[in-house]
């Protein structure tokens, strides 16, 4: 095993570094999660990266048939290449959902793709081979942790939001960044 193949921890996928924490539970092929994900950098910029940490969590949903495989691939990309690589893979998936999702959750071209094909596509997005990292125990533990944590939080749909570990059912992907900021305002430390 070369040093590049040695298991590494999965770094948390975060934007910003402030004391207030917003957790966003995403399913990596969900169109509503894609809409939320696309707004997160602008939210951090609007609030201030020194005031807000957005922590991405995964909510794998079985009706998205490759969800578990893709989620594990994102975590593998993050473990192998760092947070920016994990975020780049997520952005690539959301930008080309049809390459990773089934038509009506049950048919279409992806019926003929194998897990190895999907892992190859994720490796291309990561700019590195994810075959070894995909099998790391650290990646397996991170995937299981996210699933358990989401269940403990009572999160059932994607995207879901939690401010300071309290689920915010009033937040949704259809809201504007201003609406999200208004919801966060009472929790933000004065600048």
C-alpha positions in Angstrom: 0.0 0.0 0.0 1.4 3.4 -1.0 1.0 6.4 1.3 -1.6 7.8 -1.1 -3.7 4.6 -0.6 -3.5 4.7 3.2 -6.8 5.4 4.9 -7.3 9.0 6.0 -10.0 10.6 8.1 -12.9 12.2 6.3 -12.7 16.0 6.9 -16.0 17.7 7.7 -17.5 19.4 4.6 -17.9 22.9 5.8 -18.1 26.4 4.4 -17.1 29.3 6.7 -15.6 29.1 10.1 -17.8 31.2 12.4 -19.3 30.3 15.8 -22.9 29.9 14.6 -23.5 26.5 13.0 -26.0 25.7 10.3 -26.2 22.1 9.4 -27.7 21.3 6.0 -28.8 17.7 5.3 -28.5 17.0 1.6 -29.2 14.0 -0.7 -26.6 14.2 -3.5 -29.0 13.6 -6.4 -32.1 15.4 -5.1 -33.1 18.5 -7.1 -34.1 20.4 -4.0 -30.8 19.6 -2.3 -29.1 20.9 -5.5 -31.0 24.2 -5.2 -30.0 24.6 -1.5 -26.4 23.6 -2.2 -26.1 26.2 -4.9 -27.1 29.0 -2.4 -24.8 28.0 0.4 -21.6 29.9 -0.7 -23.6 33.1 -1.1 -25.2 32.6 2.3 -21.8 32.3 3.9 -20.7 35.4 2.1 -23.8 37.4 3.0 -23.6 36.5 6.7 -19.8 36.4 6.9 -17.5 33.4 7.0 -16.2 34.5 10.4 -19.8 34.4 11.8 -21.2 31.3 10.2 -20.2 27.7 9.7 -22.3 25.7 7.3 -21.8 22.0 7.9 -22.9 19.6 5.2 -24.5 16.4 6.2 -25.8 13.6 4.1 -29.3 12.2 4.0 -29.2 9.2 1.8 -32.7 8.3 0.5 -33.4 4.9 -0.9 -35.7 6.1 -3.7 -32.7 7.8 -5.2 -31.3 4.4 -6.2 -27.6 5.2 -6.3 -27.8 7.5 -3.3 -25.7 5.4 -0.9 -23.0 4.7 -3.5 -22.8 8.4 -4.5 -22.7 9.6 -0.9 -19.9 7.2 -0.1 -18.1 8.4 -3.2 -18.3 12.1 -2.1 -16.9 11.1 1.3 -14.1 9.2 -0.4 -13.3 12.2 -2.5 -13.2 14.4 0.6 -11.0 11.9 2.5 -8.6 11.5 -0.5 -8.4 15.0 -1.7 -9.8 17.3 1.1 -12.8 19.4 1.5 -12.5 21.2 -1.8 -12.4 17.9 -3.7 -15.5 16.7 -1.9 -17.4 19.9 -2.6 -16.3 19.8 -6.3 -17.7 16.3 -6.6 -21.0 17.4 -5.1 -21.1 20.4 -7.4 -20.4 18.1 -10.4 -23.2 15.7 -9.4 -25.7 18.5 -8.9 -24.7 20.1 -12.3 -25.3 16.8 -14.1 -28.0 15.0 -12.1 -29.1 12.9 -15.1 -25.8 11.1 -15.1 -26.4 9.9 -11.6 -30.2 9.6 -11.2 -32.9 7.3 -12.6 -35.9 8.6 -14.6 -38.8 8.6 -12.2 -36.5 6.8 -9.7 -36.9 3.5 -11.6 -35.9 3.6 -15.3 -33.7 5.2 -17.9 -30.1 5.0 -19.1 -28.7 4.6 -15.6 -30.4 1.1 -15.3 -27.4 -0.2 -17.3 -24.7 1.5 -15.2 -22.8 -0.5 -12.6 -21.5 0.8 -9.3 -18.0 0.7 -10.9 -19.3 2.9 -13.7 -20.6 5.4 -11.2 -17.4 5.3 -9.1 -15.5 6.0 -12.3 -17.7 9.1 -13.0 -17.1 10.3 -9.4 -13.4 9.7 -9.8 -13.4 11.9 -12.9 -15.2 14.7 -11.0 -12.6 14.3 -8.2 -9.7 14.3 -10.6 -8.3 11.2 -8.9 -9.0 7.5 -8.7 -11.4 6.9 -5.8 -11.3 3.1 -5.9 -9.1 2.7 -2.8 -10.6 5.6 -0.8 -14.1 4.2 -1.5 -13.2 1.1 0.5 -11.5 2.9 3.5 -13.0 2.1 6.9 -12.9 5.8 7.7 -15.3 6.5 4.8 -17.6 3.7 5.9 -17.7 5.1 9.4 -18.3 8.7 8.2 -21.3 7.4 6.0 -22.8 5.5 8.9 -22.3 8.4 11.3 -24.2 10.8 9.0 -27.1 8.4 8.6 -27.4 7.8 12.4 -27.0 11.4 13.2 -29.7 12.5 10.8 -32.1 9.9 12.2 -31.3 11.0 15.8 -32.0 14.6 14.7 -35.4 13.5 13.3 -34.5 14.5 9.7 -36.6 12.7 7.1 -36.5 14.9 4.0 -33.9 16.7 1.9 -32.8 19.3 2.2 -33.3 19.8 5.9 -31.7 22.5 8.1 -30.7 22.7 11.7 -29.4 25.8 13.5 -27.3 25.1 16.5 -28.4 21.4 16.4 -32.1 22.4 16.4 -34.0 21.3 13.2 -35.6 24.3 11.5 -38.7 23.0 9.6 -39.5 26.6 8.4 -36.3 26.6 6.2 -36.5 25.3 2.7 -34.6 25.2 -0.5 -37.2 27.5 -2.2 -36.4 30.4 0.2 -34.1 33.2 -0.7 -30.8 33.8 1.0 -32.4 36.8 2.7 -35.0 34.6 4.2 -32.3 32.2 5.4 -30.3 35.1 6.9 -33.4 36.3 8.7 -33.9 32.9 10.2 -30.2 32.8 11.3 -30.1 36.4 12.7 -31.2 35.6 16.3 -28.4 33.0 16.5 -25.6 35.1 15.1 -23.1 36.8 17.4 -22.9 40.6 17.0 -20.2 41.6 14.7 
